[in-house]
């Protein structure tokens, strides 16, 4: 049986950074590029992940399968000058490498971000996803994320526009519905 762990990290050992870059490269090639269509050069990818760790508004979670970093997700807090939206955070950069899929890592990563957002007092968690990421869409909907909109020109992949869906999750389900 595979050993699974989800860790909130504020530093990456060299081996973990290499594993994370490898997993991200694999996920990008499989169409889950969280913005990238093709994997960037390794030095760019390494700087990206190192940069995530120094931004105070970002919380990085990694998924490990048998001790190897196989995926990640981030909780992004709103900027401090955005008082009107200080109640809402974003789930972003969520992926699992193709070789590690089927073990529930994406579900566990998503739940870890949801729980962290709830624990630090956010009322809403937002995310967006390409329409081609059907497994991710099914996962988010199964976890109670509500689709509130679709952008028909969300991404441009190999010269072709792709739509994207926008989701939100009420982290305080007993709260009254918002005023329209």
ChimeraX attribute file (.defattr): number of C-alpha atoms within 10 A of each C-alpha:
attribute: neighborCount
match mode: 1-to-1
recipient: residues
	/A:1	4
	/A:2	9
	/A:3	10
	/A:4	17
	/A:5	16
	/A:6	20
	/A:7	14
	/A:8	17
	/A:9	11
	/A:10	13
	/A:11	14
	/A:12	14
	/A:13	8
	/A:14	9
	/A:15	11
	/A:16	17
	/A:17	17
	/A:18	17
	/A:19	17
	/A:20	26
	/A:21	24
	/A:22	19
	/A:23	23
	/A:24	28
	/A:25	21
	/A:26	22
	/A:27	25
	/A:28	22
	/A:29	16
	/A:30	13
	/A:31	17
	/A:32	24
	/A:33	19
	/A:34	16
	/A:35	14
	/A:36	15
	/A:37	17
	/A:38	16
	/A:39	17
	/A:40	13
	/A:41	9
	/A:42	13
	/A:43	9
	/A:44	12
	/A:45	19
	/A:46	15
	/A:47	10
	/A:48	12
	/A:49	16
	/A:50	15
	/A:51	11
	/A:52	17
	/A:53	16
	/A:54	12
	/A:55	10
	/A:56	10
	/A:57	15
	/A:58	20
	/A:59	21
	/A:60	21
	/A:61	22
	/A:62	25
	/A:63	27
	/A:64	23
	/A:65	18
	/A:66	13
	/A:67	12
	/A:68	19
	/A:69	27
	/A:70	28
	/A:71	30
	/A:72	26
	/A:73	23
	/A:74	23
	/A:75	25
	/A:76	23
	/A:77	20
	/A:78	17
	/A:79	12
	/A:80	9
	/A:81	8
	/A:82	9
	/A:83	9
	/A:84	8
	/A:85	14
	/A:86	16
	/A:87	15
	/A:88	20
	/A:89	26
	/A:90	22
	/A:91	22
	/A:92	20
	/A:93	21
	/A:94	25
	/A:95	27
	/A:96	28
	/A:97	24
	/A:98	18
	/A:99	11
	/A:100	19
	/A:101	14
	/A:102	9
	/A:103	13
	/A:104	12
	/A:105	24
	/A:106	25
	/A:107	14
	/A:108	15
	/A:109	25
	/A:110	23
	/A:111	15
	/A:112	20
	/A:113	25
	/A:114	22
	/A:115	14
	/A:116	15
	/A:117	24
	/A:118	17
	/A:119	11
	/A:120	8
	/A:121	15
	/A:122	21
	/A:123	18
	/A:124	20
	/A:125	23
	/A:126	19
	/A:127	20
	/A:128	21
	/A:129	24
	/A:130	23
	/A:131	18
	/A:132	13
	/A:133	12
	/A:134	11
	/A:135	11
	/A:136	18
	/A:137	19
	/A:138	11
	/A:139	14
	/A:140	22
	/A:141	15
	/A:142	11
	/A:143	14
	/A:144	13
	/A:145	20
	/A:146	16
	/A:147	17
	/A:148	9
	/A:149	12
	/A:150	16
	/A:151	14
	/A:152	13
	/A:153	11
	/A:154	17
	/A:155	18
	/A:156	12
	/A:157	13
	/A:158	9
	/A:159	7
	/A:160	8
	/A:161	12
	/A:162	16
	/A:163	15
	/A:164	18
	/A:165	17
	/A:166	17
	/A:167	21
	/A:168	22
	/A:169	20
	/A:170	19
	/A:171	20
	/A:172	12
	/A:173	10
	/A:174	7
	/A:175	9
	/A:176	7
	/A:177	8
	/A:178	5
	/A:179	4
	/A:180	3
